[in-house]
Amino acid sequence: MVKGNTEVPHQHFKKDWQNRVKTWFNQPARKLRRRKARAAKAVAVFPRPTAGALRPVVHSQTVRYNMKVRAGRGFTLEELKEAGIPAKLAPTIGIAVDHRRRNKSLESLQENVKRLKAYQANLVLFPRRTKKPKSGDSTAEELQKADQFTGALQPITKPVAAAASFVSLTADQKKKGAYAKLRLERMNVRMAGIRKKRAEVEEAESKDKAKA
């Protein structure tokens, strides 16, 4: 509200708003262009999967997000070693490698090794020279049946939390005070150093009295 004998504010409602409107009339054409680009990419990378290289399952950083799992940058050298895949061969057969990441838990190591072995079981390896196949290359029958994999490559599923179960309290549990127990243990932790120092002083004094 205007206070006092002041000028009434001017209402600037005559701007050329038509020149500042953002339109998206190219949206249907963009959709078609993206679809054509995906098809062209699939032809270019054939017979490799359209989703790209296989990625590991990793946990997000910080305490706030570490319960969530997502696709990582690449498999560690330890994971590749456990799966029996040479680190130099892995990128050539569609497996991403990250030499900087370290395994800090056995569970994540086993999960990613299992992921690698599942990928190896379904892998069809085309020979570089059809007339001179090497050991490890797929047979001619497997090559004829092979088809390009489309869609997500081993999609990562979120871990399902265990359902909460309700338990009826017993008479002994009702008698015990959980809050009082927590306060007592907290006090014991706080007084641990003081009690230790007090015990050392009393022991030293008793030794001095014994000598005297």
Disulfide bonds with the S-S distance in Angstrom:
none
